[in-house]
Amino acid sequence: MKTLYPAGHDLTARSLHGMGATKFAQAEFGLSMYYFEQSLKVLNNLNPSGHAGMGSCL
């Protein structure tokens, strides 16, 4: 089964599968990734240069 997580998060997805995660846990993980990406977009909108905030830590 192919997981549709953002690029760079494959290892996390595989570790979830390795632990026998339920569909609910996978949905929770997907939602948290979605909100994380949305918050990054908001930060980028507030700070287009991208030199400060969480974006610089990733």
mmCIF file as gemmi writes it, N, C-alpha and C atoms, coordinates in Angstrom:
data_model
loop_
_atom_site.group_PDB
_atom_site.id
_atom_site.type_symbol
_atom_site.label_atom_id
_atom_site.label_alt_id
_atom_site.label_comp_id
_atom_site.label_asym_id
_atom_site.label_entity_id
_atom_site.label_seq_id
_atom_site.pdbx_PDB_ins_code
_atom_site.Cartn_x
_atom_site.Cartn_y
_atom_site.Cartn_z
_atom_site.occupancy
_atom_site.B_iso_or_equiv
_atom_site.pdbx_formal_charge
_atom_site.auth_seq_id
_atom_site.auth_asym_id
_atom_site.pdbx_PDB_model_num
ATOM 1 N N . MET Axp A 1 ? 0.836 -1.194 0 1 0 ? 1 A 1
ATOM 2 C CA . MET Axp A 1 ? 0 0 0 1 0 ? 1 A 1
ATOM 3 C C . MET Axp A 1 ? 0.868 1.24 0 1 0 ? 1 A 1
ATOM 4 N N . LYS Axp A 2 ? 0.617 2.117 -0.95 1 0 ? 2 A 1
ATOM 5 C CA . LYS Axp A 2 ? 1.407 3.348 -1.075 1 0 ? 2 A 1
ATOM 6 C C . LYS Axp A 2 ? 0.809 4.437 -0.192 1 0 ? 2 A 1
ATOM 7 N N . THR Axp A 3 ? 1.623 4.993 0.701 1 0 ? 3 A 1
ATOM 8 C CA . THR Axp A 3 ? 1.143 6.079 1.55 1 0 ? 3 A 1
ATOM 9 C C . THR Axp A 3 ? 1.38 7.404 0.861 1 0 ? 3 A 1
ATOM 10 N N . LEU Axp A 4 ? 0.444 8.313 1 1 0 ? 4 A 1
ATOM 11 C CA . LEU Axp A 4 ? 0.502 9.59 0.295 1 0 ? 4 A 1
ATOM 12 C C . LEU Axp A 4 ? 0.941 10.703 1.24 1 0 ? 4 A 1
ATOM 13 N N . TYR Axp A 5 ? 2.093 10.514 1.853 1 0 ? 5 A 1
ATOM 14 C CA . TYR Axp A 5 ? 2.615 11.549 2.733 1 0 ? 5 A 1
ATOM 15 C C . TYR Axp A 5 ? 3.546 12.459 1.95 1 0 ? 5 A 1
ATOM 16 N N . PRO Axp A 6 ? 3.744 13.683 2.409 1 0 ? 6 A 1
ATOM 17 C CA . PRO Axp A 6 ? 4.648 14.61 1.719 1 0 ? 6 A 1
ATOM 18 C C . PRO Axp A 6 ? 6.056 14.036 1.603 1 0 ? 6 A 1
ATOM 19 N N . ALA Axp A 7 ? 6.77 14.462 0.591 1 0 ? 7 A 1
ATOM 20 C CA . ALA Axp A 7 ? 8.139 13.989 0.39 1 0 ? 7 A 1
ATOM 21 C C . ALA Axp A 7 ? 8.971 14.289 1.628 1 0 ? 7 A 1
ATOM 22 N N . GLY Axp A 8 ? 9.834 13.354 2.001 1 0 ? 8 A 1
ATOM 23 C CA . GLY Axp A 8 ? 10.701 13.555 3.144 1 0 ? 8 A 1
ATOM 24 C C . GLY Axp A 8 ? 10.156 12.946 4.419 1 0 ? 8 A 1
ATOM 25 N N . HIS Axp A 9 ? 8.929 12.446 4.382 1 0 ? 9 A 1
ATOM 26 C CA . HIS Axp A 9 ? 8.343 11.873 5.584 1 0 ? 9 A 1
ATOM 27 C C . HIS Axp A 9 ? 8.129 10.369 5.433 1 0 ? 9 A 1
ATOM 28 N N . ASP Axp A 10 ? 8.784 9.766 4.454 1 0 ? 10 A 1
ATOM 29 C CA . ASP Axp A 10 ? 8.594 8.34 4.21 1 0 ? 10 A 1
ATOM 30 C C . ASP Axp A 10 ? 9.058 7.5 5.391 1 0 ? 10 A 1
ATOM 31 N N . LEU Axp A 11 ? 10.161 7.881 6.019 1 0 ? 11 A 1
ATOM 32 C CA . LEU Axp A 11 ? 10.674 7.098 7.136 1 0 ? 11 A 1
ATOM 33 C C . LEU Axp A 11 ? 9.681 7.093 8.285 1 0 ? 11 A 1
ATOM 34 N N . THR Axp A 12 ? 9.07 8.24 8.56 1 0 ? 12 A 1
ATOM 35 C CA . THR Axp A 12 ? 8.084 8.303 9.627 1 0 ? 12 A 1
ATOM 36 C C . THR Axp A 12 ? 6.889 7.429 9.29 1 0 ? 12 A 1
ATOM 37 N N . ALA Axp A 13 ? 6.455 7.479 8.047 1 0 ? 13 A 1
ATOM 38 C CA . ALA Axp A 13 ? 5.32 6.663 7.629 1 0 ? 13 A 1
ATOM 39 C C . ALA Axp A 13 ? 5.65 5.186 7.782 1 0 ? 13 A 1
ATOM 40 N N . ARG Axp A 14 ? 6.856 4.794 7.38 1 0 ? 14 A 1
ATOM 41 C CA . ARG Axp A 14 ? 7.243 3.384 7.483 1 0 ? 14 A 1
ATOM 42 C C . ARG Axp A 14 ? 7.317 2.949 8.937 1 0 ? 14 A 1
ATOM 43 N N . SER Axp A 15 ? 7.808 3.814 9.817 1 0 ? 15 A 1
ATOM 44 C CA . SER Axp A 15 ? 7.897 3.432 11.218 1 0 ? 15 A 1
ATOM 45 C C . SER Axp A 15 ? 6.504 3.267 11.809 1 0 ? 15 A 1
ATOM 46 N N . LEU Axp A 16 ? 5.551 4.093 11.363 1 0 ? 16 A 1
ATOM 47 C CA . LEU Axp A 16 ? 4.172 3.925 11.825 1 0 ? 16 A 1
ATOM 48 C C . LEU Axp A 16 ? 3.632 2.58 11.377 1 0 ? 16 A 1
ATOM 49 N N . HIS Axp A 17 ? 3.899 2.208 10.109 1 0 ? 17 A 1
ATOM 50 C CA . HIS Axp A 17 ? 3.435 0.918 9.61 1 0 ? 17 A 1
ATOM 51 C C . HIS Axp A 17 ? 4.125 -0.211 10.367 1 0 ? 17 A 1
ATOM 52 N N . GLY Axp A 18 ? 5.396 -0.04 10.668 1 0 ? 18 A 1
ATOM 53 C CA . GLY Axp A 18 ? 6.144 -1.069 11.37 1 0 ? 18 A 1
ATOM 54 C C . GLY Axp A 18 ? 5.585 -1.328 12.756 1 0 ? 18 A 1
ATOM 55 N N . MET Axp A 19 ? 5.021 -0.317 13.368 1 0 ? 19 A 1
ATOM 56 C CA . MET Axp A 19 ? 4.444 -0.476 14.692 1 0 ? 19 A 1
ATOM 57 C C . MET Axp A 19 ? 3.012 -0.997 14.625 1 0 ? 19 A 1
ATOM 58 N N . GLY Axp A 20 ? 2.545 -1.295 13.424 1 0 ? 20 A 1
ATOM 59 C CA . GLY Axp A 20 ? 1.195 -1.817 13.276 1 0 ? 20 A 1
ATOM 60 C C . GLY Axp A 20 ? 0.146 -0.755 13.549 1 0 ? 20 A 1
ATOM 61 N N . ALA Axp A 21 ? 0.371 0.453 13.051 1 0 ? 21 A 1
ATOM 62 C CA . ALA Axp A 21 ? -0.562 1.55 13.301 1 0 ? 21 A 1
ATOM 63 C C . ALA Axp A 21 ? -1.921 1.247 12.689 1 0 ? 21 A 1
ATOM 64 N N . THR Axp A 22 ? -2.945 1.672 13.376 1 0 ? 22 A 1
ATOM 65 C CA . THR Axp A 22 ? -4.3 1.517 12.852 1 0 ? 22 A 1
ATOM 66 C C . THR Axp A 22 ? -4.592 2.608 11.839 1 0 ? 22 A 1
ATOM 67 N N . LYS Axp A 23 ? -5.677 2.428 11.096 1 0 ? 23 A 1
ATOM 68 C CA . LYS Axp A 23 ? -6.083 3.461 10.139 1 0 ? 23 A 1
ATOM 69 C C . LYS Axp A 23 ? -6.341 4.783 10.855 1 0 ? 23 A 1
ATOM 70 N N . PHE Axp A 24 ? -6.845 4.707 12.069 1 0 ? 24 A 1
ATOM 71 C CA . PHE Axp A 24 ? -7.105 5.937 12.822 1 0 ? 24 A 1
ATOM 72 C C . PHE Axp A 24 ? -5.801 6.674 13.09 1 0 ? 24 A 1
ATOM 73 N N . ALA Axp A 25 ? -4.772 5.936 13.491 1 0 ? 25 A 1
ATOM 74 C CA . ALA Axp A 25 ? -3.482 6.566 13.768 1 0 ? 25 A 1
ATOM 75 C C . ALA Axp A 25 ? -2.899 7.165 12.491 1 0 ? 25 A 1
ATOM 76 N N . GLN Axp A 26 ? -3.069 6.464 11.37 1 0 ? 26 A 1
ATOM 77 C CA . GLN Axp A 26 ? -2.577 6.994 10.098 1 0 ? 26 A 1
ATOM 78 C C . GLN Axp A 26 ? -3.311 8.278 9.74 1 0 ? 26 A 1
ATOM 79 N N . ALA Axp A 27 ? -4.626 8.312 9.998 1 0 ? 27 A 1
ATOM 80 C CA . ALA Axp A 27 ? -5.4 9.519 9.715 1 0 ? 27 A 1
ATOM 81 C C . ALA Axp A 27 ? -4.939 10.664 10.613 1 0 ? 27 A 1
ATOM 82 N N . GLU Axp A 28 ? -4.692 10.371 11.887 1 0 ? 28 A 1
ATOM 83 C CA . GLU Axp A 28 ? -4.195 11.389 12.81 1 0 ? 28 A 1
ATOM 84 C C . GLU Axp A 28 ? -2.869 11.947 12.306 1 0 ? 28 A 1
ATOM 85 N N . PHE Axp A 29 ? -1.976 11.07 11.874 1 0 ? 29 A 1
ATOM 86 C CA . PHE Axp A 29 ? -0.673 11.496 11.373 1 0 ? 29 A 1
ATOM 87 C C . PHE Axp A 29 ? -0.838 12.367 10.138 1 0 ? 29 A 1
ATOM 88 N N . GLY Axp A 30 ? -1.713 11.956 9.23 1 0 ? 30 A 1
ATOM 89 C CA . GLY Axp A 30 ? -1.947 12.739 8.021 1 0 ? 30 A 1
ATOM 90 C C . GLY Axp A 30 ? -2.497 14.12 8.339 1 0 ? 30 A 1
ATOM 91 N N . LEU Axp A 31 ? -3.419 14.181 9.299 1 0 ? 31 A 1
ATOM 92 C CA . LEU Axp A 31 ? -3.982 15.477 9.676 1 0 ? 31 A 1
ATOM 93 C C . LEU Axp A 31 ? -2.929 16.365 10.307 1 0 ? 31 A 1
ATOM 94 N N . SER Axp A 32 ? -2.094 15.796 11.172 1 0 ? 32 A 1
ATOM 95 C CA . SER Axp A 32 ? -1.067 16.617 11.816 1 0 ? 32 A 1
ATOM 96 C C . SER Axp A 32 ? -0.083 17.143 10.781 1 0 ? 32 A 1
ATOM 97 N N . MET Axp A 33 ? 0.257 16.311 9.78 1 0 ? 33 A 1
ATOM 98 C CA . MET Axp A 33 ? 1.15 16.785 8.723 1 0 ? 33 A 1
ATOM 99 C C . MET Axp A 33 ? 0.478 17.899 7.925 1 0 ? 33 A 1
ATOM 100 N N . TYR Axp A 34 ? -0.828 17.745 7.675 1 0 ? 34 A 1
ATOM 101 C CA . TYR Axp A 34 ? -1.554 18.767 6.914 1 0 ? 34 A 1
ATOM 102 C C . TYR Axp A 34 ? -1.528 20.098 7.658 1 0 ? 34 A 1
ATOM 103 N N . TYR Axp A 35 ? -1.843 20.073 8.951 1 0 ? 35 A 1
ATOM 104 C CA . TYR Axp A 35 ? -1.873 21.326 9.705 1 0 ? 35 A 1
ATOM 105 C C . TYR Axp A 35 ? -0.479 21.91 9.856 1 0 ? 35 A 1
ATOM 106 N N . PHE Axp A 36 ? 0.524 21.054 9.973 1 0 ? 36 A 1
ATOM 107 C CA . PHE Axp A 36 ? 1.906 21.529 10.044 1 0 ? 36 A 1
ATOM 108 C C . PHE Axp A 36 ? 2.277 22.271 8.765 1 0 ? 36 A 1
ATOM 109 N N . GLU Axp A 37 ? 1.92 21.693 7.613 1 0 ? 37 A 1
ATOM 110 C CA . GLU Axp A 37 ? 2.218 22.353 6.338 1 0 ? 37 A 1
ATOM 111 C C . GLU Axp A 37 ? 1.453 23.664 6.21 1 0 ? 37 A 1
ATOM 112 N N . GLN Axp A 38 ? 0.196 23.68 6.655 1 0 ? 38 A 1
ATOM 113 C CA . GLN Axp A 38 ? -0.589 24.913 6.595 1 0 ? 38 A 1
ATOM 114 C C . GLN Axp A 38 ? 0.053 25.991 7.459 1 0 ? 38 A 1
ATOM 115 N N . SER Axp A 39 ? 0.544 25.621 8.641 1 0 ? 39 A 1
ATOM 116 C CA . SER Axp A 39 ? 1.177 26.613 9.512 1 0 ? 39 A 1
ATOM 117 C C . SER Axp A 39 ? 2.456 27.14 8.878 1 0 ? 39 A 1
ATOM 118 N N . LEU Axp A 40 ? 3.186 26.269 8.163 1 0 ? 40 A 1
ATOM 119 C CA . LEU Axp A 40 ? 4.382 26.743 7.466 1 0 ? 40 A 1
ATOM 120 C C . LEU Axp A 40 ? 4.008 27.735 6.376 1 0 ? 40 A 1
ATOM 121 N N . LYS Axp A 41 ? 2.907 27.456 5.661 1 0 ? 41 A 1
ATOM 122 C CA . LYS Axp A 41 ? 2.467 28.382 4.617 1 0 ? 41 A 1
ATOM 123 C C . LYS Axp A 41 ? 2.108 29.734 5.221 1 0 ? 41 A 1
ATOM 124 N N . VAL Axp A 42 ? 1.449 29.713 6.38 1 0 ? 42 A 1
ATOM 125 C CA . VAL Axp A 42 ? 1.098 30.966 7.049 1 0 ? 42 A 1
ATOM 126 C C . VAL Axp A 42 ? 2.362 31.713 7.44 1 0 ? 42 A 1
ATOM 127 N N . LEU Axp A 43 ? 3.338 30.984 7.995 1 0 ? 43 A 1
ATOM 128 C CA . LEU Axp A 43 ? 4.599 31.631 8.375 1 0 ? 43 A 1
ATOM 129 C C . LEU Axp A 43 ? 5.288 32.222 7.156 1 0 ? 43 A 1
ATOM 130 N N . ASN Axp A 44 ? 5.256 31.497 6.039 1 0 ? 44 A 1
ATOM 131 C CA . ASN Axp A 44 ? 5.884 32.008 4.819 1 0 ? 44 A 1
ATOM 132 C C . ASN Axp A 44 ? 5.163 33.247 4.312 1 0 ? 44 A 1
ATOM 133 N N . ASN Axp A 45 ? 3.841 33.277 4.471 1 0 ? 45 A 1
ATOM 134 C CA . ASN Axp A 45 ? 3.084 34.454 4.05 1 0 ? 45 A 1
ATOM 135 C C . ASN Axp A 45 ? 3.414 35.653 4.93 1 0 ? 45 A 1
ATOM 136 N N . LEU Axp A 46 ? 3.593 35.407 6.234 1 0 ? 46 A 1
ATOM 137 C CA . LEU Axp A 46 ? 3.919 36.5 7.144 1 0 ? 46 A 1
ATOM 138 C C . LEU Axp A 46 ? 5.348 36.973 6.932 1 0 ? 46 A 1
ATOM 139 N N . ASN Axp A 47 ? 6.218 36.038 6.536 1 0 ? 47 A 1
ATOM 140 C CA . ASN Axp A 47 ? 7.635 36.357 6.389 1 0 ? 47 A 1
ATOM 141 C C . ASN Axp A 47 ? 8.126 35.792 5.064 1 0 ? 47 A 1
ATOM 142 N N . PRO Axp A 48 ? 7.866 36.471 3.95 1 0 ? 48 A 1
ATOM 143 C CA . PRO Axp A 48 ? 8.18 35.926 2.62 1 0 ? 48 A 1
ATOM 144 C C . PRO Axp A 48 ? 9.665 35.628 2.415 1 0 ? 48 A 1
ATOM 145 N N . SER Axp A 49 ? 10.54 36.313 3.144 1 0 ? 49 A 1
ATOM 146 C CA . SER Axp A 49 ? 11.972 36.099 2.94 1 0 ? 49 A 1
ATOM 147 C C . SER Axp A 49 ? 12.389 34.702 3.377 1 0 ? 49 A 1
ATOM 148 N N . GLY Axp A 50 ? 11.695 34.137 4.364 1 0 ? 50 A 1
ATOM 149 C CA . GLY Axp A 50 ? 12 32.79 4.822 1 0 ? 50 A 1
ATOM 150 C C . GLY Axp A 50 ? 13.251 32.693 5.663 1 0 ? 50 A 1
ATOM 151 N N . HIS Axp A 51 ? 13.732 33.811 6.201 1 0 ? 51 A 1
ATOM 152 C CA . HIS Axp A 51 ? 14.967 33.78 6.982 1 0 ? 51 A 1
ATOM 153 C C . HIS Axp A 51 ? 14.721 33.705 8.478 1 0 ? 51 A 1
ATOM 154 N N . ALA Axp A 52 ? 13.47 33.723 8.895 1 0 ? 52 A 1
ATOM 155 C CA . ALA Axp A 52 ? 13.172 33.632 10.321 1 0 ? 52 A 1
ATOM 156 C C . ALA Axp A 52 ? 11.984 32.711 10.516 1 0 ? 52 A 1
ATOM 157 N N . GLY Axp A 53 ? 11.734 32.328 11.751 1 0 ? 53 A 1
ATOM 158 C CA . GLY Axp A 53 ? 10.602 31.458 12.04 1 0 ? 53 A 1
ATOM 159 C C . GLY Axp A 53 ? 10.958 29.991 11.874 1 0 ? 53 A 1
ATOM 160 N N . MET Axp A 54 ? 9.94 29.143 11.941 1 0 ? 54 A 1
ATOM 161 C CA . MET Axp A 54 ? 10.165 27.703 11.898 1 0 ? 54 A 1
ATOM 162 C C . MET Axp A 54 ? 10.729 27.246 10.564 1 0 ? 54 A 1
ATOM 163 N N . GLY Axp A 55 ? 10.425 27.949 9.482 1 0 ? 55 A 1
ATOM 164 C CA . GLY Axp A 55 ? 10.86 27.521 8.163 1 0 ? 55 A 1
ATOM 165 C C . GLY Axp A 55 ? 12.364 27.375 8.064 1 0 ? 55 A 1
ATOM 166 N N . SER Axp A 56 ? 13.102 28.193 8.814 1 0 ? 56 A 1
ATOM 167 C CA . SER Axp A 56 ? 14.56 28.142 8.733 1 0 ? 56 A 1
ATOM 168 C C . SER Axp A 56 ? 15.128 26.938 9.467 1 0 ? 56 A 1
ATOM 169 N N . CYS Axp A 57 ? 14.327 26.314 10.331 1 0 ? 57 A 1
ATOM 170 C CA . CYS Axp A 57 ? 14.82 25.188 11.129 1 0 ? 57 A 1
ATOM 171 C C . CYS Axp A 57 ? 14.709 23.867 10.393 1 0 ? 57 A 1
ATOM 172 N N . LEU Axp A 58 ? 13.939 23.841 9.317 1 0 ? 58 A 1
ATOM 173 C CA . LEU Axp A 58 ? 13.666 22.555 8.666 1 0 ? 58 A 1
ATOM 174 C C . LEU Axp A 58 ? 14.727 22.197 7.644 1 0 ? 58 A 1
